Amino acid sequence: MRVNPLPRQTIELPLEINNTAIDGPRTIDLRLVDLTQDDQGTWRLVEPGTKVDLSGHQSSLQWTSLSEDSVSIAPQKPASIMVKLTPPPNARGAYFAGIVAETPMPANPVGVMIRTRFLIPLIIEIRGRTVREHIGVTDVGMTYRTDTGGAPTTSAAMTVVNSGQTYSRVRGELTIERQNGQQWRVVTRIPIKERGVIPGVTLKLGTDLERRLPSGPYRLRGELFVDGRRVPPLEKIIQFKGDPNATVAYDATLLLRPSVVDMKVVPGATRTTILSIENTSASPVKIEMGSRTPHSLIGVQMGKIIGSQLSAEPWTKIQPSSFTLRPNGRQNVRVISSVPKDGVEHPNYYADLVLDGTYPDGQSAGETFSTVHLDNIELKSTVAGAIERASLSQADSGNDILQIQFANIGDVDVTPTASVSVASSEGALVASAVLSGDNDALLPLGQRNFSGELDLSKLKPGDYTLIPAVQIGEKTNVSRKYILSVKNEEYTGSDGKKIEVPSVSLSEPEEKTASSAEGGVSMEAEKPVSLDKKAAKD
């Protein structure tokens, strides 16, 4: 659940639980807990009595309540529980709590008992005065590990700290280079997948490199994007103590052509296309190839459409799927799509083609990806999008940062670009900016964050119209209007003198978002489904 109330505003959010069983009623216990994150960004509930450092964390438990602590739900019926919250007058920034819904412990358990528990994150971002955004990379490092239970390996990570007051999305890349004479050569690049980061949390984002590295000088560079906006990177040269008997296993340069495989398909038919793989490195590389469901289609739902229903993985095969490429060798593989005759209800389906490379000594030679897009020619695609949220925060530069979240609510991939304009009450343009974000294709049901800095310091007090706009096609532009309020607030300084400080706030016309959640949460016995798609993925 994600909501944007004003301070002192009472809001009730409906939480619906469905009993999909047919053999009798189900009892569900409910409670509120503090919510934080582990160092990988995964939600972590704080059970009563648990010693967890929550410094810098803003909890909503003091002003959040549930209408029921236990419900009995009849077969094939729903139950609705109200989540009530009233932020205090001084509330600012992002607050968090967890709603736990679980089957109760039997009074006299016998044998193996299975209980079901759902955790619903409650994310509350207070509207009003802007708060500070301060998220960045504070360290990068590598560790040689012999405690794996198997072969020694090397892990690498970058440390990301959120010392501000915003809840933001972060992604990035960690590059590892080895000194070779007077030059630096890339050993590997580690993509850091997008995840949320709450205030007061320190994340250590990285992975096992699946290779041994020798001792010596290495250069590490951590790059981070916050809500789609690039923040200053961190570069560091380290003297690494690794495996004295190892040789450097550089990522092999494996070229896939084409990078996107577009295939027009007909239900009941099989289509084949050719994918070329080339090994431009100086060593032989064993290749393993396979298809998988794109990460962005897992754990998301819009209406009755579940993301995994758009996966082409079950219909996509690669032949041959395993082979060895000699240095400068090339191999053609067939990508075979066998679409069933029945049950093909959507115009577009997607799969990732994953290429894993391994050197003869078993060390990783890196991963390479390609995308398969199956275009069902019997159905017409719909291009559509929605701006779900917009918020303002303060940058270290003194400017304001606008963040928006865009959702692809159509049934085909799009490549969105975003901008924002601010107009006076007379319609004159007073500020504008291009918003930055990923520039690759956004699959259906996917969300993308865009952000950029706005200089609002010269605006006089009053109300303005702020319009973020997202271009998703030659003829499709999505926009949404917000009210930008500028005013001077009076404060008492440390010397006792009154000072005026300009402040800005963002709201929607007619306060449409104040009375309900962003879509609510549905829970079933077989699987949890959240309309806050990114929270479900995390």
C-alpha positions in Angstrom: 0.0 0.0 0.0 1.3 3.4 -0.9 -0.5 6.7 0.0 0.3 10.4 0.1 -1.7 12.1 2.9 -1.3 15.6 4.4 -0.3 16.1 8.0 -3.2 15.7 10.4 -5.4 14.1 7.7 -7.2 10.9 8.6 -7.3 8.3 5.9 -8.8 4.8 5.8 -7.4 2.3 3.3 -9.3 -1.0 2.5 -7.3 -4.2 2.6 -9.1 -7.1 0.9 -8.4 -10.8 1.7 -10.0 -13.5 -0.4 -10.6 -17.0 0.7 -10.2 -19.1 -2.4 -10.7 -22.4 -0.6 -14.0 -24.4 -1.0 -13.8 -26.7 2.0 -14.6 -24.2 4.8 -13.9 -20.9 6.4 -10.4 -19.6 7.1 -9.3 -17.5 10.0 -6.7 -14.8 9.4 -4.9 -12.9 12.2 -3.7 -9.4 11.5 -1.1 -7.1 13.2 1.1 -4.1 12.5 4.9 -4.3 12.8 7.8 -2.0 12.2 9.3 -2.4 8.7 12.9 -2.0 7.6 15.3 -3.5 5.0 18.2 -5.8 5.0 21.5 -4.8 3.3 20.2 -6.1 0.0 17.0 -4.0 0.1 14.6 -6.8 0.9 11.7 -5.9 3.2 12.4 -7.0 6.8 9.7 -7.0 9.4 10.7 -6.2 13.0 9.1 -8.6 15.4 8.3 -7.3 19.0 11.4 -7.7 21.2 13.8 -7.9 18.3 16.9 -5.7 18.6 17.2 -3.9 15.3 18.8 -0.5 14.8 16.0 1.8 13.6 17.9 5.1 13.9 17.0 7.4 11.0 13.9 5.3 10.4 10.5 6.9 10.4 7.8 4.5 11.7 4.0 5.1 11.4 3.0 2.6 14.1 2.1 5.4 16.6 -0.6 6.7 14.3 -1.7 3.6 12.3 -4.4 1.1 13.4 -6.4 -1.8 12.0 -10.1 -2.2 12.3 -9.8 -5.9 13.1 -7.0 -8.1 14.6 -8.7 -11.4 13.3 -11.2 -12.2 10.7 -13.0 -15.5 9.7 -13.6 -15.6 5.9 -16.3 -17.9 4.4 -15.3 -20.1 1.4 -15.0 -18.3 -1.9 -15.7 -15.0 -0.1 -13.7 -11.8 0.5 -13.2 -9.9 3.8 -12.3 -6.2 4.0 -10.2 -4.7 6.8 -9.7 -1.0 7.2 -6.2 0.5 7.7 -6.6 3.9 9.5 -3.8 6.4 9.7 -3.6 10.0 11.0 -0.1 11.6 10.5 0.8 14.2 13.2 1.1 17.9 12.4 4.9 17.8 12.2 5.0 14.7 9.9 7.5 15.1 7.0 9.1 12.7 4.5 8.4 8.9 4.2 7.1 6.7 6.9 6.7 2.9 7.0 4.9 0.0 8.7 4.2 -3.6 7.8 0.8 -5.3 7.9 1.2 -9.0 8.7 -1.7 -11.3 7.8 -1.2 -14.9 8.8 -3.0 -18.1 9.6 -3.0 -18.7 13.4 -1.0 -21.4 15.1 -3.2 -24.4 15.9 -3.9 -24.9 19.6 -2.5 -28.5 19.6 -0.2 -28.9 16.6 0.6 -32.5 15.6 3.3 -33.4 13.0 4.3 -30.9 10.4 2.1 -27.7 10.3 2.1 -25.3 7.4 1.2 -21.6 8.1 0.7 -18.9 5.5 2.0 -15.4 6.1 1.6 -12.2 4.0 3.6 -9.1 4.5 2.1 -5.9 3.0 4.4 -2.9 3.1 2.6 0.3 4.0 4.5 3.2 2.5 3.4 6.7 3.5 4.9 9.8 1.8 3.7 13.0 3.5 2.6 15.8 1.2 3.5 19.4 1.9 6.9 20.9 2.3 9.7 19.2 0.4 12.2 17.1 2.2 15.9 16.4 1.5 17.0 13.7 -0.9 20.5 12.5 -0.1 21.4 9.0 -1.5 24.9 8.1 -2.7 27.7 5.6 -3.0 30.0 5.7 0.1 32.3 2.8 -0.6 33.3 0.0 -3.0 35.2 -3.1 -2.2 36.2 -6.7 -3.0 36.6 -9.8 -0.7 38.4 -13.1 -1.4 36.3 -15.8 0.2 37.3 -19.3 1.1 34.3 -20.0 3.4 31.9 -21.0 0.6 31.9 -24.7 1.2 33.2 -25.1 -2.4 35.8 -23.5 -4.5 37.3 -20.1 -3.3 35.7 -17.1 -5.0 35.7 -13.3 -5.0 32.7 -11.1 -4.2 32.3 -7.4 -4.8 29.9 -4.8 -3.6 29.2 -1.1 -3.3 27.8 0.6 -0.2 24.7 2.8 -0.8 23.5 5.0 2.1 20.2 6.9 2.3 20.8 9.7 4.7 17.9 11.8 3.4 14.2 11.6 4.0 12.9 10.2 0.7 11.9 6.7 -0.3 13.6 6.2 -3.7 14.4 3.6 -6.3 18.1 2.9 -7.0 20.0 1.0 -9.6 23.6 1.0 -10.8 26.7 -0.7 -12.0 30.0 -1.7 -10.3 33.0 -1.9 -12.7 36.1 -3.8 -11.7 39.4 -3.1 -13.5 42.8 -4.7 -13.2 46.0 -2.8 -13.8 47.8 -4.1 -16.9 51.1 -2.2 -17.4 50.3 1.5 -17.6 46.6 0.8 -18.4 43.5 -0.5 -16.7 41.6 -3.4 -18.3 38.0 -4.2 -17.4 37.6 -7.5 -15.5 33.9 -7.5 -15.2 30.9 -5.2 -14.8 28.2 -6.0 -12.2 24.7 -4.7 -12.9 22.9 -3.6 -9.8 19.2 -4.3 -10.2 16.7 -1.7 -9.2 15.3 -1.7 -5.7 13.8 0.7 -3.2 15.8 2.2 -0.4 14.1 3.7 2.7 15.6 6.6 4.9 18.3 5.6 7.4 19.2 2.4 5.6 22.7 1.2 4.3 22.7 -1.2 1.5 25.6 -3.4 0.3 24.8 -4.2 -3.3 26.9 -6.7 -5.3 27.4 -10.3 -6.1 29.7 -13.3 -6.2 32.0 -12.9 -9.2 32.2 -16.7 -9.6 36.0 -16.4 -10.2 39.2 -16.3 -8.3 41.3 -13.1 -8.7 45.0 -12.8 -7.9 46.4 -10.2 -5.5 47.3 -6.8 -6.9 46.0 -3.3 -7.7 42.4 -3.0 -8.9 40.2 0.0 -9.7 36.6 -0.1 -8.7 34.0 2.3 -9.9 30.4 2.5 -8.4 27.8 4.2 -10.5 24.3 4.9 -9.1 21.0 6.2 -10.5 18.4 7.5 -8.0 14.9 7.6 -9.4 16.4 7.5 -12.9 18.9 10.4 -12.2 22.6 9.8 -12.1 24.4 10.8 -8.9 28.2 11.4 -8.5 30.0 8.1 -8.9 32.7 6.8 -6.6 36.0 5.5 -7.8 38.6 3.8 -5.7 42.0 2.0 -6.2 42.6 -0.9 -3.8 45.4 -3.3 -3.2 43.5 -6.6 -3.2 44.7 -9.7 -1.4 43.4 -12.6 -3.4 44.4 -16.1 -4.6 48.2 -16.2 -5.2 47.8 -19.0 -7.7 45.0 -17.5 -9.8 45.1 -15.9 -13.1 42.7 -13.1 -14.0 39.5 -14.3 -15.6 38.3 -11.4 -17.7 34.8 -11.2 -19.0 34.9 -12.6 -22.5 33.7 -10.3 -25.2 30.8 -12.2 -26.5 28.7 -10.5 -29.2 25.1 -11.4 -29.9 23.4 -10.3 -33.0 20.7 -9.1 -33.1 20.3 -7.8 -29.6 16.5 -8.0 -29.9 14.8 -10.9 -31.7 11.4 -9.7 -33.1 9.3 -12.6 -34.5 5.8 -12.3 -35.9 3.9 -15.4 -34.8 0.5 -17.0 -35.4 -1.1 -19.2 -32.7 -0.6 -22.9 -33.6 2.5 -22.3 -35.7 6.3 -22.5 -35.2 8.7 -19.8 -36.2 12.5 -19.9 -36.4 15.1 -17.2 -36.6 18.9 -17.2 -36.4 21.0 -15.6 -33.6 24.8 -15.2 -34.1 27.3 -15.5 -31.2 30.9 -14.4 -31.6 33.8 -14.9 -29.1 36.2 -12.0 -29.7 38.4 -13.0 -26.7 41.7 -14.9 -26.8 40.5 -17.9 -24.9 37.9 -20.7 -25.6 34.6 -20.2 -23.8 31.9 -22.8 -23.1 28.5 -21.3 -23.8 25.2 -22.3 -22.1 22.1 -20.6 -23.4 18.5 -20.6 -22.3 15.3 -18.5 -22.1 13.7 -17.2 -19.0 10.8 -14.9 -18.0 11.9 -11.2 -17.9 12.4 -10.0 -14.3 9.9 -7.1 -14.8 7.1 -9.5 -15.6 7.5 -11.4 -12.3 5.2 -10.6 -9.4 3.1 -7.9 -11.2 -0.5 -7.6 -12.0 -2.8 -5.1 -13.7 -6.5 -5.8 -13.5 -6.9 -9.5 -14.5 -3.6 -9.6 -16.4 -0.7 -11.2 -14.5 2.8 -10.4 -15.7 3.9 -14.1 -16.1 1.0 -14.5 -18.6 3.0 -12.4 -21.1 6.1 -14.6 -20.8 7.3 -16.3 -24.0 9.7 -18.5 -22.0 7.6 -21.7 -22.3 7.4 -21.4 -26.1 11.1 -20.4 -26.7 13.9 -22.9 -27.3 17.5 -22.5 -28.5 19.3 -25.1 -30.6 22.1 -25.8 -29.9 21.9 -24.6 -26.3 25.4 -25.7 -25.3 28.7 -25.4 -27.2 32.2 -24.2 -27.0 33.5 -21.2 -29.0 37.2 -21.1 -29.8 39.0 -17.7 -29.8 37.5 -15.4 -32.5 35.0 -18.2 -33.2 31.4 -17.7 -34.3 28.3 -19.9 -33.9 24.8 -19.5 -35.2 22.0 -20.8 -33.1 18.3 -21.2 -33.9 15.7 -19.5 -31.8 12.6 -21.6 -32.1 9.1 -20.3 -31.1 6.3 -22.8 -30.9 3.1 -20.9 -30.0 0.2 -23.1 -28.9 -3.1 -22.8 -30.8 -5.2 -22.1 -27.8 -4.8 -19.8 -24.9 -2.9 -17.1 -26.7 -4.9 -14.1 -25.5 -2.4 -11.2 -25.8 -0.8 -9.5 -28.8 2.8 -9.5 -27.4 4.9 -11.9 -25.4 8.5 -11.6 -24.2 11.4 -13.7 -23.0 15.1 -13.1 -22.1 17.8 -15.1 -23.8 20.6 -15.6 -21.3 24.1 -16.6 -22.4 26.4 -17.8 -19.7 30.1 -18.1 -20.5 32.6 -20.3 -18.7 36.4 -20.7 -19.1 37.9 -24.2 -19.2 39.0 -23.9 -15.6 35.4 -23.3 -14.5 35.6 -19.6 -13.9 32.9 -17.3 -15.1 33.4 -15.5 -18.4 30.4 -13.3 -17.8 26.7 -13.1 -19.0 25.2 -11.6 -22.1 21.5 -11.0 -22.8 19.2 -10.7 -25.7 15.4 -10.2 -25.8 12.8 -12.2 -27.7 9.6 -10.4 -28.7 6.8 -12.5 -30.1 4.2 -10.3 -32.0 0.9 -12.1 -32.4 -0.3 -10.8 -35.7 -3.9 -11.8 -35.0 -4.3 -9.1 -32.3 -3.7 -5.4 -32.4 -1.4 -3.8 -29.8 -2.5 -1.0 -27.6 0.0 1.7 -26.6 -1.0 3.3 -23.3 0.6 4.7 -20.2 -0.1 6.5 -16.9 1.8 8.9 -14.6 1.1 7.3 -11.2 2.9 9.6 -8.9 4.9 12.8 -8.7 6.8 14.3 -5.7 9.3 17.0 -4.9 12.4 16.8 -2.8 15.4 19.1 -2.1 18.7 18.5 -3.8 22.1 19.3 -2.2 22.5 21.9 -4.9 19.6 23.9 -3.4 17.3 23.1 -6.4 14.2 21.0 -6.2 14.1 17.5 -7.6 10.9 16.3 -9.3 10.4 12.5 -9.3 7.6 10.8 -11.3 6.6 7.2 -11.7 5.3 6.1 -15.0 3.5 2.8 -15.7 3.2 1.0 -19.0 -0.5 0.1 -18.9 -0.7 -1.0 -22.6 0.1 -4.4 -23.9 3.3 -3.7 -25.9 6.8 -2.5 -25.0 7.5 1.3 -25.2 10.6 3.5 -24.9 9.4 6.4 -22.8 11.0 9.9 -22.5 9.9 12.4 -19.9 9.9 16.2 -19.3 8.2 18.7 -17.1 6.9 22.3 -17.5 5.7 24.8 -14.9 3.3 27.6 -15.9 2.0 30.6 -14.0 -1.7 31.3 -13.5 -1.6 33.4 -16.6 -0.2 30.4 -18.6 3.4 31.7 -19.0 6.1 29.1 -18.9 8.3 29.8 -15.8 10.4 26.6 -15.6 11.0 23.4 -17.5 13.4 20.4 -17.5 14.1 17.2 -19.2 13.7 14.3 -16.8 16.3 11.4 -16.9 15.6 7.7 -16.7 16.4 4.4 -18.3 16.4 4.6 -22.1 15.7 0.9 -22.9 12.4 -0.7 -23.7 9.8 -0.8 -20.9 7.7 -4.0 -21.1 3.9 -4.1 -20.4 3.0 -3.7 -16.7 6.4 -2.2 -16.0 7.1 0.9 -14.1 9.9 3.5 -14.6 11.1 6.4 -12.5 12.2 9.7 -14.0 13.6 12.7 -12.2 15.4 16.0 -12.8 16.3 19.2 -11.0 14.1 22.3 -11.3 15.2 25.8 -10.3 12.1 27.3 -8.6 14.1 29.8 -6.5 12.9 32.8 -8.5 9.2 32.0 -8.4 7.0 34.5 -6.4 4.6 33.1 -3.8 1.4 31.7 -5.4 0.0 28.7 -7.1 1.5 27.3 -10.4 0.6 24.4 -12.7 3.2 21.7 -12.9 2.8 19.2 -15.8 5.0 16.2 -16.2 4.7 14.6 -19.7 5.9 11.2 -21.0 6.3 10.5 -24.7 5.7 6.8 -25.5 5.2 6.8 -29.2 5.0 9.0 -32.2 1.4 9.9 -31.5 1.1 9.1 -27.7 1.9 11.6 -25.0 0.8 11.1 -21.4 0.6 14.0 -19.0 -0.9 14.9 -15.6 -1.5 18.2 -13.9 -0.4 19.1 -10.4 -0.7 22.3 -8.3 2.7 23.7 -7.3 2.3 26.0 -4.3 5.1 28.5 -3.4 5.0 30.4 -0.1 7.3 32.0 2.4 7.2 30.4 5.9 8.4 32.3 9.0 10.9 30.6 11.4 12.8 31.7 14.4 16.6 31.5 13.9 19.1 30.5 16.5 19.7 34.1 17.3 16.0 34.6 18.1 15.3 36.7 14.9 12.4 35.9 12.6 13.4 34.8 9.1 11.4 33.9 6.0 12.2 30.6 4.2 10.7 29.9 0.8 9.0 26.5 0.6 7.2 24.6 -2.2 4.6 21.8 -2.1 2.9 19.6 -4.7 -0.7 18.5 -4.7 -3.3 17.3 -7.1 -6.4 19.3 -8.1 -9.4 18.4 -6.0 -7.1 16.3 -3.7 -8.0 13.1 -5.5 -5.3 10.9 -4.0 -6.1 11.8 -0.3 -9.0 9.4 0.3 -7.8 6.0 -0.9 -4.8 3.8 -1.4 -3.0 3.5 -4.7 -5.0 0.5 -5.7 -5.2 -1.7 -2.6 -3.9 -5.2 -2.1 -5.5 -8.6 -3.0 -4.4 -11.7 -1.2 -5.2 -15.2 -2.2 -4.4 -18.6 -0.8 -2.2 -19.5 -3.7 -0.2 -16.3 -4.3 0.0 -12.7 -3.1 -0.8 -10.0 -5.6 -0.1 -6.3 -5.1 -1.1 -3.5 -7.3 2.0 -1.6 -6.0 4.0 -3.6 -8.5 7.5 -2.5 -7.4 6.8 -3.3 -3.8 5.6 -6.8 -4.8 8.8 -7.4 -6.8 11.0 -6.3 -3.9 
